[in-house]
Amino acid sequence: MKQILKYAGYVLAVAAFGYMVWRFSYMIAWILAAAVLSFVGHPLVHFFDSLRIRKLKIPHAVSALLSLGLILLVMLGLLAIFVPLILNQANTIAQIDINRLAANLQGPLQWIDEQLHAMGAIPDGLTMQQFLVQKAKSVVNLGNVSGLLNNIFSVAGNAFVGIFSIFFIAFFFLKDESMFEEILLLVVPEKHHKATLQVVADSKNLLMRYFVGIMGEILGVMGLITLGLYLFGIKNALLIGFFGAIMNIIPYLGPVIGTLIGVTLGITATLAGGAFDQLLPIVLKILGVFLVANFIDNNILIPVIYSKSVKSHPLEIYFVIIIGGSLAGLPGMILAVPVYTVLRVIAKEFFQNFRIVKKLTAAMKEE
């Protein structure tokens, strides 16, 4: 009876812990994001700590604050560069001459209209334009608009609270480098403290390599795409290069998404300028630039990042990304590799007796 009560107590404790993790998952996400931010900021803290103004040393808390401020300044700088470009692109789309575009696409649109009627996708007696307008009216009503505005304000408010919380927590992680480990050890049995500290140390090492590699890849790909498009005289070369590079964070599938975004931006800029006859040449130029940039990325940048940082086989990475995408969409695909890296470190430390774990983590032992 005592054994039953003992195991029942374990089950209840695990269930309670699981519920708390689920209920406050957003706070756990804040802590993890702040931890990653602190990993990136620790070298900056050490740099500021080493500075001397005559015989005066910068206080450690001020070093942490300066490091956090520098990271925030870089983020705001990126926003200051790319937000105006995005707004300019939106203005460009608004300048498209719809009537002229419709006249140029009349033939293809008529063919699409006939095919949709033949398949029964559009009711008889309605044109494709009338059908789309009818559907738009049914979707866009006052209630939906009101709900959309409420959602926007809610998301904006939650985003502000989340960003502030992440930076607030990150400041204390930067000020006290061991704080994250101390928090983690509070929920880990004492007999596993040594292994847990080893997991954190290995994860920091691998993730720092990964993030440094990713930053290098983003800058490299953005530079290649921007330069190529600029030489061809394509408008919004920097914006297209930025989106292409950001999408390249997702291995294998990212370049395809980035290319589609680049082609779309190129097409809208061309349509806004009224150069309908230049549409095909511009699309081919953009595809060519992305093809060359992705070739260099796949054969030089990606092998360096994934073989020397996360130490995973390309097939592993591919399936991890697919699983991440199915669980959490685009954010899941972006976070799949770093999350998998941490899980492999945990498995290597705590489940090394399992054959599959030995196989998956064998490369991590090679230096």
NORNORWO-V681903 format. One record per pair of residues at least 24 apart in sequence whose C-alpha atoms are under 6 Angstrom apart, sorted by sequence separation. I is the first residue (numbers start at 1). J is the second residue. D is the distance in whole Angstrom. If there is no record, write none. Layout:
((I,J,D) (I,J,D))
This chain:
((221,245,5) (218,245,5) (311,363,6) (311,364,6) (228,289,6) (224,293,6) (250,334,6) (213,305,5) (210,309,5) (209,309,5) (206,309,6) (206,310,6) (64,174,5) (64,175,5) (61,175,6) (34,166,5) (38,170,6) (34,169,6) (38,173,6) (30,166,5) (34,170,4) (38,174,5) (203,342,6) (199,345,6) (199,346,6) (93,268,6) (96,271,6) (96,272,4) (95,272,5) (92,272,6))
